[in-house]
Structure formats: C-alpha cells, structure tokens
Amino acid sequence: MAETDIESLIRSLVIPLLKQPQALSITQKYDGRYHRYIIDVAPNDVGRLIGRQGHVAAALRTIVEGTQSRRTNSKRVRLLINDHRH
C-alpha cells in the first residue's frame, strides 16, 4: 500500500522525536466522516510524542489536521496517538 502525503508528513514530523524510530507505525482508518491516522510507537517513546501537558501532541494535531482543505468537500482528518502506557 502506498504511503499518502499525510502519512509522509506525520512520519517526517514524528521520527526526529523518537529514540526507536523503527517502531513507528501509522495506520489509516476511514469511518465515513473522518480519516483517522493512528500513530503507534515504542512504549518508551509515547511520552516523547505526547510531551509535557500534551503540548507536542497538540502541535502535531494542529499541523496534520490543518492540512485538510476547507474549500473542498474533503473528509476531515484526525490524528490519534496509541498510548501503551495505561
């Protein structure tokens, strides 16, 4: 399966934050309303991806969700981080 532009963007933003970039996995799911991109990383890297008080995750979501076109009827994009810590 070919990587989408959004997956490529996510990968380029996330890899520099990780100590184990080889564990990065991005899954796309479409539920009729949203294109959801789910990020899985090594358990030790989840905290790095979320950041203190969620600031890194919020910044990532702002960038990725801002890529959707408001002028067209494109489906909305959501970025989720799979948290293995709990």
CNS distance restraints for C-alpha pairs under 8 A (distance, minus, plus):
assign (resid   3 and name CA) (resid   7 and name CA) 6.04 0.50 0.50
assign (resid   3 and name CA) (resid   8 and name CA) 6.54 0.50 0.50
assign (resid   4 and name CA) (resid   8 and name CA) 6.24 0.50 0.50
assign (resid   5 and name CA) (resid   9 and name CA) 6.17 0.50 0.50
assign (resid   6 and name CA) (resid  10 and name CA) 6.13 0.50 0.50
assign (resid   6 and name CA) (resid  64 and name CA) 7.09 0.50 0.50
assign (resid   6 and name CA) (resid  67 and name CA) 7.94 0.50 0.50
assign (resid   7 and name CA) (resid  11 and name CA) 6.06 0.50 0.50
assign (resid   7 and name CA) (resid  26 and name CA) 6.97 0.50 0.50
assign (resid   7 and name CA) (resid  37 and name CA) 7.69 0.50 0.50
assign (resid   8 and name CA) (resid  12 and name CA) 6.18 0.50 0.50
assign (resid   9 and name CA) (resid  13 and name CA) 6.24 0.50 0.50
assign (resid   9 and name CA) (resid  64 and name CA) 7.59 0.50 0.50
assign (resid  10 and name CA) (resid  14 and name CA) 5.99 0.50 0.50
assign (resid  10 and name CA) (resid  60 and name CA) 7.96 0.50 0.50
assign (resid  10 and name CA) (resid  64 and name CA) 7.11 0.50 0.50
assign (resid  11 and name CA) (resid  15 and name CA) 5.84 0.50 0.50
assign (resid  12 and name CA) (resid  16 and name CA) 7.46 0.50 0.50
assign (resid  13 and name CA) (resid  17 and name CA) 7.76 0.50 0.50
assign (resid  13 and name CA) (resid  60 and name CA) 7.59 0.50 0.50
assign (resid  14 and name CA) (resid  18 and name CA) 6.86 0.50 0.50
assign (resid  14 and name CA) (resid  49 and name CA) 7.34 0.50 0.50
assign (resid  15 and name CA) (resid  21 and name CA) 5.51 0.50 0.50
assign (resid  15 and name CA) (resid  24 and name CA) 7.75 0.50 0.50
assign (resid  16 and name CA) (resid  21 and name CA) 7.91 0.50 0.50
assign (resid  17 and name CA) (resid  48 and name CA) 6.50 0.50 0.50
assign (resid  17 and name CA) (resid  49 and name CA) 6.69 0.50 0.50
assign (resid  18 and name CA) (resid  45 and name CA) 5.82 0.50 0.50
assign (resid  18 and name CA) (resid  48 and name CA) 6.94 0.50 0.50
assign (resid  18 and name CA) (resid  49 and name CA) 7.50 0.50 0.50
assign (resid  19 and name CA) (resid  45 and name CA) 6.64 0.50 0.50
assign (resid  20 and name CA) (resid  24 and name CA) 7.63 0.50 0.50
assign (resid  20 and name CA) (resid  41 and name CA) 7.88 0.50 0.50
assign (resid  20 and name CA) (resid  42 and name CA) 6.70 0.50 0.50
assign (resid  20 and name CA) (resid  45 and name CA) 7.24 0.50 0.50
assign (resid  21 and name CA) (resid  41 and name CA) 7.73 0.50 0.50
assign (resid  23 and name CA) (resid  40 and name CA) 7.65 0.50 0.50
assign (resid  23 and name CA) (resid  41 and name CA) 5.44 0.50 0.50
assign (resid  23 and name CA) (resid  42 and name CA) 5.65 0.50 0.50
assign (resid  24 and name CA) (resid  39 and name CA) 7.19 0.50 0.50
assign (resid  24 and name CA) (resid  40 and name CA) 5.78 0.50 0.50
assign (resid  24 and name CA) (resid  41 and name CA) 4.70 0.50 0.50
assign (resid  24 and name CA) (resid  42 and name CA) 7.20 0.50 0.50
assign (resid  25 and name CA) (resid  39 and name CA) 5.90 0.50 0.50
assign (resid  25 and name CA) (resid  40 and name CA) 5.01 0.50 0.50
assign (resid  25 and name CA) (resid  41 and name CA) 6.45 0.50 0.50
assign (resid  26 and name CA) (resid  37 and name CA) 6.44 0.50 0.50
assign (resid  26 and name CA) (resid  38 and name CA) 5.57 0.50 0.50
assign (resid  26 and name CA) (resid  39 and name CA) 4.76 0.50 0.50
assign (resid  26 and name CA) (resid  40 and name CA) 6.33 0.50 0.50
assign (resid  27 and name CA) (resid  36 and name CA) 7.97 0.50 0.50
assign (resid  27 and name CA) (resid  37 and name CA) 5.59 0.50 0.50
assign (resid  27 and name CA) (resid  38 and name CA) 5.08 0.50 0.50
assign (resid  27 and name CA) (resid  39 and name CA) 6.65 0.50 0.50
assign (resid  28 and name CA) (resid  35 and name CA) 6.75 0.50 0.50
assign (resid  28 and name CA) (resid  36 and name CA) 5.58 0.50 0.50
assign (resid  28 and name CA) (resid  37 and name CA) 4.60 0.50 0.50
assign (resid  28 and name CA) (resid  38 and name CA) 6.36 0.50 0.50
assign (resid  29 and name CA) (resid  35 and name CA) 5.83 0.50 0.50
assign (resid  29 and name CA) (resid  36 and name CA) 5.09 0.50 0.50
assign (resid  29 and name CA) (resid  37 and name CA) 6.54 0.50 0.50
assign (resid  29 and name CA) (resid  38 and name CA) 7.94 0.50 0.50
assign (resid  30 and name CA) (resid  34 and name CA) 5.79 0.50 0.50
assign (resid  30 and name CA) (resid  35 and name CA) 4.59 0.50 0.50
assign (resid  30 and name CA) (resid  36 and name CA) 6.10 0.50 0.50
assign (resid  31 and name CA) (resid  35 and name CA) 6.89 0.50 0.50
assign (resid  31 and name CA) (resid  36 and name CA) 7.94 0.50 0.50
assign (resid  33 and name CA) (resid  75 and name CA) 6.13 0.50 0.50
assign (resid  33 and name CA) (resid  76 and name CA) 6.64 0.50 0.50
assign (resid  34 and name CA) (resid  75 and name CA) 5.75 0.50 0.50
assign (resid  34 and name CA) (resid  76 and name CA) 4.80 0.50 0.50
assign (resid  34 and name CA) (resid  77 and name CA) 5.52 0.50 0.50
assign (resid  34 and name CA) (resid  78 and name CA) 6.57 0.50 0.50
assign (resid  35 and name CA) (resid  75 and name CA) 6.63 0.50 0.50
assign (resid  35 and name CA) (resid  76 and name CA) 6.09 0.50 0.50
assign (resid  35 and name CA) (resid  77 and name CA) 4.81 0.50 0.50
assign (resid  35 and name CA) (resid  78 and name CA) 6.17 0.50 0.50
assign (resid  36 and name CA) (resid  77 and name CA) 5.96 0.50 0.50
assign (resid  36 and name CA) (resid  78 and name CA) 4.76 0.50 0.50
assign (resid  36 and name CA) (resid  79 and name CA) 5.90 0.50 0.50
assign (resid  36 and name CA) (resid  80 and name CA) 7.05 0.50 0.50
assign (resid  37 and name CA) (resid  77 and name CA) 7.63 0.50 0.50
assign (resid  37 and name CA) (resid  78 and name CA) 6.21 0.50 0.50
assign (resid  37 and name CA) (resid  79 and name CA) 4.97 0.50 0.50
assign (resid  37 and name CA) (resid  80 and name CA) 6.08 0.50 0.50
assign (resid  38 and name CA) (resid  79 and name CA) 6.13 0.50 0.50
assign (resid  38 and name CA) (resid  80 and name CA) 4.73 0.50 0.50
assign (resid  38 and name CA) (resid  81 and name CA) 5.71 0.50 0.50
assign (resid  38 and name CA) (resid  82 and name CA) 6.59 0.50 0.50
assign (resid  39 and name CA) (resid  79 and name CA) 7.64 0.50 0.50
assign (resid  39 and name CA) (resid  80 and name CA) 6.17 0.50 0.50
assign (resid  39 and name CA) (resid  81 and name CA) 4.85 0.50 0.50
assign (resid  39 and name CA) (resid  82 and name CA) 5.91 0.50 0.50
assign (resid  40 and name CA) (resid  81 and name CA) 6.49 0.50 0.50
assign (resid  40 and name CA) (resid  82 and name CA) 5.37 0.50 0.50
assign (resid  40 and name CA) (resid  83 and name CA) 7.79 0.50 0.50
assign (resid  41 and name CA) (resid  45 and name CA) 6.20 0.50 0.50
assign (resid  41 and name CA) (resid  46 and name CA) 6.35 0.50 0.50
assign (resid  41 and name CA) (resid  82 and name CA) 7.70 0.50 0.50
assign (resid  42 and name CA) (resid  46 and name CA) 6.70 0.50 0.50
assign (resid  43 and name CA) (resid  83 and name CA) 7.72 0.50 0.50
assign (resid  43 and name CA) (resid  84 and name CA) 5.78 0.50 0.50
assign (resid  43 and name CA) (resid  85 and name CA) 6.45 0.50 0.50
assign (resid  45 and name CA) (resid  49 and name CA) 6.36 0.50 0.50
assign (resid  46 and name CA) (resid  50 and name CA) 6.22 0.50 0.50
assign (resid  46 and name CA) (resid  83 and name CA) 6.37 0.50 0.50
assign (resid  46 and name CA) (resid  84 and name CA) 7.42 0.50 0.50
assign (resid  46 and name CA) (resid  85 and name CA) 7.55 0.50 0.50
assign (resid  47 and name CA) (resid  51 and name CA) 5.77 0.50 0.50
assign (resid  47 and name CA) (resid  52 and name CA) 7.93 0.50 0.50
assign (resid  48 and name CA) (resid  56 and name CA) 7.93 0.50 0.50
assign (resid  49 and name CA) (resid  56 and name CA) 6.26 0.50 0.50
assign (resid  49 and name CA) (resid  57 and name CA) 6.20 0.50 0.50
assign (resid  50 and name CA) (resid  54 and name CA) 5.00 0.50 0.50
assign (resid  50 and name CA) (resid  55 and name CA) 6.86 0.50 0.50
assign (resid  50 and name CA) (resid  56 and name CA) 5.37 0.50 0.50
assign (resid  50 and name CA) (resid  57 and name CA) 4.66 0.50 0.50
assign (resid  50 and name CA) (resid  58 and name CA) 7.98 0.50 0.50
assign (resid  50 and name CA) (resid  81 and name CA) 7.97 0.50 0.50
assign (resid  51 and name CA) (resid  55 and name CA) 5.54 0.50 0.50
assign (resid  51 and name CA) (resid  56 and name CA) 4.82 0.50 0.50
assign (resid  51 and name CA) (resid  57 and name CA) 6.60 0.50 0.50
assign (resid  52 and name CA) (resid  56 and name CA) 7.38 0.50 0.50
assign (resid  54 and name CA) (resid  58 and name CA) 6.05 0.50 0.50
assign (resid  55 and name CA) (resid  59 and name CA) 6.17 0.50 0.50
assign (resid  56 and name CA) (resid  60 and name CA) 6.20 0.50 0.50
assign (resid  57 and name CA) (resid  61 and name CA) 6.13 0.50 0.50
assign (resid  58 and name CA) (resid  62 and name CA) 6.14 0.50 0.50
assign (resid  59 and name CA) (resid  63 and name CA) 6.32 0.50 0.50
assign (resid  60 and name CA) (resid  64 and name CA) 6.12 0.50 0.50
assign (resid  60 and name CA) (resid  79 and name CA) 7.99 0.50 0.50
assign (resid  61 and name CA) (resid  65 and name CA) 5.61 0.50 0.50
assign (resid  61 and name CA) (resid  66 and name CA) 7.91 0.50 0.50
assign (resid  61 and name CA) (resid  78 and name CA) 7.38 0.50 0.50
assign (resid  61 and name CA) (resid  79 and name CA) 5.76 0.50 0.50
assign (resid  62 and name CA) (resid  66 and name CA) 5.74 0.50 0.50
assign (resid  63 and name CA) (resid  67 and name CA) 6.74 0.50 0.50
assign (resid  64 and name CA) (resid  68 and name CA) 7.93 0.50 0.50
assign (resid  64 and name CA) (resid  77 and name CA) 7.50 0.50 0.50
assign (resid  64 and name CA) (resid  78 and name CA) 7.75 0.50 0.50
assign (resid  64 and name CA) (resid  79 and name CA) 7.05 0.50 0.50
assign (resid  65 and name CA) (resid  76 and name CA) 7.61 0.50 0.50
assign (resid  65 and name CA) (resid  77 and name CA) 5.38 0.50 0.50
assign (resid  65 and name CA) (resid  78 and name CA) 6.06 0.50 0.50
assign (resid  65 and name CA) (resid  79 and name CA) 7.16 0.50 0.50
assign (resid  68 and name CA) (resid  74 and name CA) 7.02 0.50 0.50
assign (resid  68 and name CA) (resid  75 and name CA) 7.65 0.50 0.50
assign (resid  68 and name CA) (resid  76 and name CA) 6.46 0.50 0.50
assign (resid  68 and name CA) (resid  77 and name CA) 6.55 0.50 0.50
assign (resid  69 and name CA) (resid  73 and name CA) 7.76 0.50 0.50
assign (resid  69 and name CA) (resid  74 and name CA) 6.42 0.50 0.50
assign (resid  70 and name CA) (resid  74 and name CA) 7.54 0.50 0.50
